[in-house]
Amino acid sequence: MKMGFSLAKGLILLVTAASMLAATSQAETIVVGGSEGWRFGFNYTDWSLKNSPFFVNDKLVFKYKPTHNVYLLPNLGSFIKCDFRGAKLLASATQGGGGGYGFTLQTLWRPLYFASNVGTDCKDGLMKFFVVPLPSW
Ligand SMILES: *[C@@H]1O[C@H](CO)[C@@H](O)[C@H](O)[C@H]1NC(C)=O
């Protein structure tokens, strides 16, 4: 006898798939740079590529010595050029200690450009990256 693809089996598959998706899209706390933290000379573009995707409600945590900071740059052009005109200070030099500075991703689809602007952190220190928060459910 041939086994058909019953509605019940279909439902079980659907529920299983949905619960797996839900399990993998729980909001996460992600330390930027992992054990390297937020420091001069670590490639954060590479880090963000390897740690993508990021989801709405994920929290990025920046841990750093008081020789760096965290800015949000206004657009791709300013990001590429490390141009801090119009940038918004998110966390000062002193906010990276202890548990670090936490930033929760809330803007769906809109790229967020992060950078440090102490000395040549951004230009030479590779201390910049962007994330595009995807929907979580
Ligand atoms: C940083 O990583 C990106 C992505 O992997 C790569 O394209 C780029 O060349 C790297 N930059 C440096 C300076 O190594």
The ligand as a MOL file (V3000), in Angstrom:
LIG
                    3D

  0  0  0     0  0            999 V3000
M  V30 BEGIN CTAB
M  V30 COUNTS 14 14 0 0 0
M  V30 BEGIN ATOM
M  V30 1 C 38.5010 42.9180 6.4900 0
M  V30 2 O 37.6010 41.9090 6.1660 0
M  V30 3 C 36.9020 42.1160 4.9600 0
M  V30 4 C 35.8440 41.0340 4.8210 0
M  V30 5 O 36.3530 39.7680 5.0550 0
M  V30 6 C 37.8990 42.1250 3.8230 0
M  V30 7 O 37.2240 42.3550 2.6070 0
M  V30 8 C 38.9200 43.2290 4.0580 0
M  V30 9 O 39.9030 43.1900 3.0560 0
M  V30 10 C 39.5570 43.0760 5.4230 0
M  V30 11 N 40.4000 44.2510 5.6720 0
M  V30 12 C 41.6720 44.1490 6.0370 0
M  V30 13 C 42.4030 45.4330 6.1840 0
M  V30 14 O 42.2170 43.0790 6.2490 0
M  V30 END ATOM
M  V30 BEGIN BOND
M  V30 1 1 1 2
M  V30 2 1 1 10
M  V30 3 1 2 3
M  V30 4 1 3 4
M  V30 5 1 3 6
M  V30 6 1 4 5
M  V30 7 1 6 7
M  V30 8 1 6 8
M  V30 9 1 8 9
M  V30 10 1 8 10
M  V30 11 1 10 11
M  V30 12 1 11 12
M  V30 13 1 12 13
M  V30 14 2 12 14
M  V30 END BOND
M  V30 END CTAB
M  END
